[in-house]
Amino acid sequence: MEPVQVRWGAPEDVETIAQYNLQLAWETEQLRLDWEVVRAGVQAVFEDPSRGRYLVAELDGNVVGQLMITTEWSDWRNGPMWWIQSVYVAQEHRGRGVFRALFQRLREEAQAASVRALRLYVEKENTTAQEVYRRLGMRPSGYLVYEMEPV
């Protein structure tokens, strides 16, 4: 088996990333998102990198996994924190080290950028993902996330 290759996402990845985001929403929350809205949202990231950046994982030249990072400034830490979002690995490639490769590259990039912390949120019922994150050294932060829609 060819090793997983990880690279920064590029505009030619928009369709795949958007499709994976649709699958992610359905698998984790049974939400059917609007293709055009999601595709435009992914495209917007590539048009303005201050919105975020994608890392993608490839096997045999095909994108099989992704994650997006967004940056939050921490005045308590006097430095940036990266939020990990839109984590997805194609079902047929799970258990093959795809997310581990993405996460390792993310950690390397974070260390090079003097990032103070990596954070993510995960559905309470998604115990499989929670276990993966624990095995990679992450732990629950003790914070709850609140939101309001629309604002």
ABEGO torsion letter per residue (X at the ends): XBBBBBBBBBAAAAAAAAAAAAAAAAAAAGBBBBAAAAAAAAAAAAABAAAEBBBBBBBGGBBABBBBBBBBBBAAAGBBBBBBBGBBBBAAABGAGAAAAAAAAAAAAAAAAGBABBBBBBBAABAAAAAAAAAAGBBBAGBBBBBBOBX
